[in-house]
Amino acid sequence: MILTVTPNPAIDWTVTTDSFAFDAVNVATESTREASGKGINVSVALRRNGVPTRALFPAGGGTGVFMREQLAGMGVDAVVVPSGAEVRTNITLRVPAHAGTKINEPGAPLGEGLAQRLIDAVRVALSEALAASEGVTTLALCGSLPPGAPEGFHPALVRLGRELGAAVVVDASGEVLSRALAAGPGLVKPNVHELAAETGRELGTVGDVVDAAREVLTRGAGAVLASLGADGMVYVDAGHALHGWARDVRVLNTVGAGDASLAGFLAARDGGAEPAGCLASAILYASSAVGHTTTLFDVDPELRDRITVTDAPDTTRPLSEPAKG
């Protein structure tokens, strides 16, 4: 069972146009709205591919009803903590020759009271999952924190997960990631830019990414799963340094690819796969996701043969998107 926690959920509004110009009227050719937020995206991807999951998040108002109904329609078990506030809307603009331009709202404030109610809800949901599960139960803390969130929110949840015996994953960035590391999560999933910012390093090669990931291990993480965009992904723990990538992948929309990759990794780990298999699954999910115009996707089994995972990374291989710390 994989329990995802999304403290800053969203409604993803994707608008597609044949062209776009500033200071002009632009006509949409397609418009969709989906329940979203990083952890919710992970749970949706898991559910669509048959992996047991539950999504926990705060929500209120008419948008909260929309979130609950959308997830119920997709068969996703949701734990909605009443917030008394509407859920934010994130806009993705899709124009030909562009992968997607995003405008994200900051989200409703998360004060001490609501933060504690979320922590209490996580304790109950995680205890239930652990009691019912015969294998590993994962607590995945995903995404940004809304305004006003207590600094100790993520560390408290990491400690709670470890106390109850769950495998704890953190997919966050900036100060949220830094504070969570001190509490010792089992896995963190930064992208290459977030990894560069966390370590203060310039990352220009695969070797640079491996070295930066090893530094993050010294700060408290049990393992690092780093997204490198078109250059694939790197996984590092105390006994592994793996690099994986896919070739000949059609890219229509990169929004949500990182969430898809985490879902793929956790799905494989939930099924008992070793790290190399988990990394291959992460890349498979991400490669499948970018071939769709929205965050809803099904795994494309034909992509499996286009994925390579090696335990002997070419450390001199340059990144197509270098990152500065």
C-alpha positions as CSV (number, residue, x, y, z in Angstrom):
1,M,0.0,0.0,0.0
2,I,1.2,3.5,-0.9
3,L,-0.2,6.4,1.0
4,T,0.5,9.8,-0.7
5,V,0.2,13.1,1.2
6,T,-0.3,16.3,-0.8
7,P,-0.4,19.3,1.5
8,N,-0.9,21.7,-1.5
9,P,-3.4,20.0,-3.9
10,A,-4.6,21.6,-7.1
11,I,-7.0,21.5,-10.0
12,D,-4.9,21.2,-13.2
13,W,-6.5,23.2,-16.0
14,T,-4.9,22.4,-19.3
15,V,-5.6,24.7,-22.2
16,T,-4.5,23.8,-25.7
17,T,-4.3,26.3,-28.6
18,D,-3.1,26.2,-32.2
19,S,-1.2,29.4,-31.6
20,F,-0.6,32.0,-29.0
21,A,0.0,35.7,-29.0
22,F,0.2,38.3,-26.2
23,D,-2.2,41.2,-26.3
24,A,-4.5,39.3,-28.5
25,V,-7.6,37.0,-28.2
26,N,-6.4,33.3,-28.3
27,V,-9.0,30.5,-28.9
28,A,-8.7,27.2,-27.1
29,T,-9.0,24.0,-29.1
30,E,-9.2,21.9,-26.0
31,S,-9.7,22.4,-22.3
32,T,-9.6,19.9,-19.4
33,R,-9.7,20.1,-15.6
34,E,-8.3,17.3,-13.4
35,A,-7.8,16.7,-9.7
36,S,-4.1,17.1,-9.2
37,G,-1.1,17.9,-6.9
38,K,2.0,15.9,-6.9
39,G,0.9,13.1,-4.5
40,I,-2.5,12.9,-6.1
41,N,-0.9,12.5,-9.5
42,V,1.2,9.6,-8.0
43,S,-1.9,7.9,-6.6
44,V,-3.8,8.3,-9.9
45,A,-0.9,6.8,-11.8
46,L,-0.7,3.9,-9.4
47,R,-4.4,3.2,-9.4
48,R,-4.6,3.3,-13.2
49,N,-1.9,0.6,-13.2
50,G,-3.4,-1.6,-10.5
51,V,-1.2,-0.7,-7.5
52,P,-3.0,-0.2,-4.1
53,T,-2.9,3.4,-3.0
54,R,-4.6,6.1,-1.0
55,A,-4.4,9.9,-1.5
56,L,-4.6,12.2,1.5
57,F,-4.9,16.0,1.1
58,P,-6.7,19.1,2.5
59,A,-9.6,20.6,0.6
60,G,-12.8,22.6,1.0
61,G,-15.6,24.4,-0.9
62,G,-16.9,23.5,-4.3
63,T,-13.4,22.7,-5.6
64,G,-13.0,20.2,-2.7
65,V,-16.2,18.5,-3.9
66,F,-14.8,18.4,-7.4
67,M,-11.6,16.8,-6.2
68,R,-13.4,14.1,-4.3
69,E,-15.8,13.3,-7.1
70,Q,-13.0,13.2,-9.7
71,L,-10.9,10.8,-7.7
72,A,-13.9,8.6,-6.9
73,G,-14.7,8.4,-10.6
74,M,-11.1,7.1,-11.2
75,G,-11.4,4.6,-8.3
76,V,-8.8,6.4,-6.2
77,D,-9.4,6.1,-2.4
78,A,-9.1,9.6,-1.0
79,V,-8.8,10.9,2.5
80,V,-10.0,14.5,2.4
81,V,-9.1,16.6,5.5
82,P,-11.6,19.6,5.6
83,S,-9.8,22.8,5.1
84,G,-12.6,25.4,4.7
85,A,-10.7,26.8,1.7
86,E,-11.0,26.3,-2.0
87,V,-8.3,24.3,-3.8
88,R,-6.0,26.3,-6.0
89,T,-6.0,26.1,-9.8
90,N,-2.8,25.5,-11.9
91,I,-2.9,26.4,-15.5
92,T,-0.9,24.6,-18.2
93,L,-0.9,26.3,-21.7
94,R,0.0,23.9,-24.5
95,V,1.0,25.5,-27.8
96,P,2.5,23.7,-30.8
97,A,6.3,23.2,-30.5
98,H,6.2,23.8,-26.7
99,A,6.0,21.1,-24.1
100,G,3.8,23.2,-21.7
101,T,3.9,26.5,-19.9
102,K,2.6,26.5,-16.3
103,I,1.0,29.2,-14.1
104,N,0.6,27.9,-10.6
105,E,-1.4,29.5,-7.8
106,P,0.3,29.5,-4.3
107,G,-2.6,27.6,-2.6
108,A,-4.7,28.3,0.5
109,P,-2.8,28.9,3.8
110,L,-1.8,25.9,5.9
111,G,-1.9,27.1,9.5
112,E,-0.9,25.2,12.7
113,G,-4.4,23.9,13.3
114,L,-4.9,22.4,9.8
115,A,-1.3,21.1,9.7
116,Q,-1.9,19.2,12.9
117,R,-5.2,17.8,11.6
118,L,-3.3,16.6,8.5
119,I,-0.7,14.9,10.7
120,D,-3.4,13.2,12.8
121,A,-5.1,12.0,9.6
122,V,-1.9,10.6,8.3
123,R,-1.3,8.7,11.5
124,V,-4.8,7.1,11.3
125,A,-4.6,6.3,7.5
126,L,-1.0,5.0,7.8
127,S,-1.8,2.8,10.8
128,E,-4.8,1.3,8.9
129,A,-2.6,0.7,5.8
130,L,0.1,-1.0,7.9
131,A,-2.4,-3.2,9.7
132,A,-3.9,-4.3,6.4
133,S,-0.8,-4.7,4.3
134,E,1.3,-7.9,4.0
135,G,4.3,-6.1,2.4
136,V,6.0,-2.8,2.5
137,T,3.8,0.2,3.3
138,T,5.1,3.5,1.8
139,L,4.4,7.0,3.0
140,A,5.1,9.5,0.2
141,L,5.2,13.2,1.0
142,C,4.8,15.1,-2.2
143,G,5.0,18.6,-3.4
144,S,5.2,22.2,-2.2
145,L,3.9,23.6,1.1
146,P,1.2,26.3,0.9
147,P,1.7,29.7,2.6
148,G,1.9,29.6,6.4
149,A,2.9,26.0,6.8
150,P,4.9,25.2,9.9
151,E,8.5,24.5,9.3
152,G,8.3,21.2,11.1
153,F,5.5,19.8,9.0
154,H,7.6,17.5,6.8
155,P,10.1,16.4,9.6
156,A,7.1,15.5,11.8
157,L,5.6,13.3,9.1
158,V,9.0,11.7,8.3
159,R,9.5,10.8,12.0
160,L,5.8,9.6,12.2
161,G,6.3,7.3,9.2
162,R,9.5,5.9,10.6
163,E,8.0,5.5,14.0
164,L,5.1,3.4,12.6
165,G,7.4,1.3,10.4
166,A,6.6,2.8,6.9
167,A,9.1,3.4,4.1
168,V,9.1,7.2,3.9
169,V,9.6,9.1,0.6
170,V,9.9,12.8,0.1
171,D,9.4,14.6,-3.2
172,A,10.0,18.2,-2.4
173,S,12.5,21.0,-3.0
174,G,14.2,23.9,-1.3
175,E,13.9,24.4,2.4
176,V,11.2,21.8,2.6
177,L,13.6,19.1,1.3
178,S,16.5,20.4,3.5
179,R,14.4,20.2,6.7
180,A,13.0,16.7,5.7
181,L,16.5,15.3,5.2
182,A,17.4,15.9,8.8
183,A,14.6,13.6,9.9
184,G,16.0,10.7,7.7
185,P,13.6,9.8,4.9
186,G,14.2,6.5,3.1
187,L,14.1,8.1,-0.3
188,V,14.1,11.6,-1.8
189,K,13.3,12.4,-5.4
190,P,14.7,15.7,-6.6
191,N,15.1,16.8,-10.2
192,V,18.6,17.8,-11.4
193,H,17.9,21.5,-10.6
194,E,16.6,20.8,-7.1
195,L,19.6,18.5,-6.5
196,A,22.0,21.3,-7.6
197,A,20.2,23.8,-5.3
198,E,20.3,21.4,-2.3
199,T,24.0,20.7,-2.6
200,G,25.2,24.0,-4.1
201,R,27.0,22.1,-6.8
202,E,27.2,22.7,-10.6
203,L,25.9,19.6,-12.3
204,G,27.1,19.2,-15.8
205,T,27.6,15.4,-16.1
206,V,26.1,12.2,-14.9
207,G,29.1,11.8,-12.6
208,D,28.3,15.2,-11.0
209,V,24.8,14.0,-10.3
210,V,26.0,10.8,-8.7
211,D,28.4,12.8,-6.5
212,A,25.7,15.2,-5.5
213,A,23.3,12.3,-4.7
214,R,26.0,10.8,-2.5
215,E,26.3,14.1,-0.6
216,V,22.5,14.0,0.0
217,L,22.9,10.6,1.5
218,T,25.3,12.1,4.1
219,R,22.6,14.6,5.0
220,G,20.1,11.9,6.1
221,A,18.5,10.3,3.0
222,G,18.6,6.6,2.6
223,A,18.5,6.8,-1.2
224,V,18.2,9.4,-4.0
225,L,16.2,9.1,-7.2
226,A,17.1,12.1,-9.4
227,S,15.2,13.1,-12.5
228,L,17.5,14.4,-15.3
229,G,14.9,15.3,-18.0
230,A,15.9,14.0,-21.4
231,D,19.0,12.4,-19.8
232,G,17.0,9.9,-17.8
233,M,17.3,9.2,-14.1
234,V,19.9,8.4,-11.6
235,Y,19.4,6.2,-8.5
236,V,22.0,6.2,-5.6
237,D,22.0,4.5,-2.3
238,A,24.7,3.0,0.0
239,G,25.3,0.1,-2.4
240,H,24.1,1.3,-5.8
241,A,24.8,4.0,-8.4
242,L,22.5,3.4,-11.4
243,H,21.8,5.5,-14.5
244,G,18.8,4.8,-16.7
245,W,17.3,6.4,-19.8
246,A,14.9,5.8,-22.6
247,R,15.4,6.3,-26.4
248,D,12.9,7.3,-29.1
249,V,10.2,8.6,-26.8
250,R,7.5,10.9,-28.2
251,V,7.1,14.0,-26.0
252,L,3.7,15.8,-26.0
253,N,3.6,17.1,-22.5
254,T,6.2,17.0,-19.7
255,V,3.9,18.2,-17.0
256,G,3.6,15.5,-14.3
257,A,6.4,13.4,-15.7
258,G,8.3,13.5,-12.4
259,D,5.2,12.3,-10.5
260,A,4.8,9.5,-13.0
261,S,8.4,8.4,-12.5
262,L,7.9,8.3,-8.7
263,A,4.8,6.2,-9.2
264,G,6.7,3.8,-11.4
265,F,9.5,3.4,-8.9
266,L,7.1,2.8,-6.0
267,A,5.0,0.4,-8.1
268,A,8.0,-1.7,-8.8
269,R,9.3,-1.6,-5.3
270,D,5.8,-2.5,-4.0
271,G,6.0,-5.5,-6.1
272,G,9.4,-6.6,-4.7
273,A,11.7,-5.4,-7.5
274,E,15.4,-4.6,-6.9
275,P,16.7,-1.0,-7.4
276,A,17.5,-1.6,-11.1
277,G,14.0,-2.8,-11.8
278,C,12.5,0.0,-9.8
279,L,14.6,2.5,-11.9
280,A,13.5,0.9,-15.2
281,S,9.9,1.1,-14.0
282,A,10.3,4.8,-13.1
283,I,11.5,5.6,-16.6
284,L,8.8,3.5,-18.2
285,Y,6.1,5.4,-16.3
286,A,7.6,8.8,-17.1
287,S,8.2,7.8,-20.8
288,S,4.5,6.7,-21.0
289,A,3.3,9.9,-19.3
290,V,5.0,12.4,-21.7
291,G,3.3,10.9,-24.6
292,H,-0.1,12.1,-23.4
293,T,-1.6,15.6,-23.4
294,T,-2.7,15.4,-19.8
295,T,-1.4,13.8,-16.6
296,L,-3.8,10.8,-17.1
297,F,-1.9,7.9,-18.8
298,D,-1.5,4.2,-19.1
299,V,1.8,2.5,-19.2
300,D,2.9,1.7,-22.7
301,P,4.6,-1.8,-22.6
302,E,6.2,-1.2,-26.0
303,L,8.5,1.3,-24.4
304,R,10.2,-1.4,-22.2
305,D,12.6,-2.3,-25.0
306,R,13.7,1.3,-25.3
307,I,14.9,1.5,-21.7
308,T,18.5,1.0,-20.6
309,V,19.7,0.8,-17.0
310,T,23.4,0.5,-16.1
311,D,25.2,0.0,-12.8
312,A,28.4,1.4,-14.4
313,P,27.3,5.0,-15.3
314,D,29.4,6.9,-17.8
315,T,30.4,9.6,-15.4
316,T,31.7,11.9,-18.2
317,R,28.4,11.9,-20.1
318,P,27.3,15.5,-20.3
319,L,23.8,16.6,-19.3
320,S,21.7,18.2,-22.0
321,E,20.2,20.4,-19.2
322,P,23.1,21.3,-16.8
323,A,22.1,22.7,-13.4
324,K,23.7,25.3,-11.2
325,G,23.6,25.3,-7.4
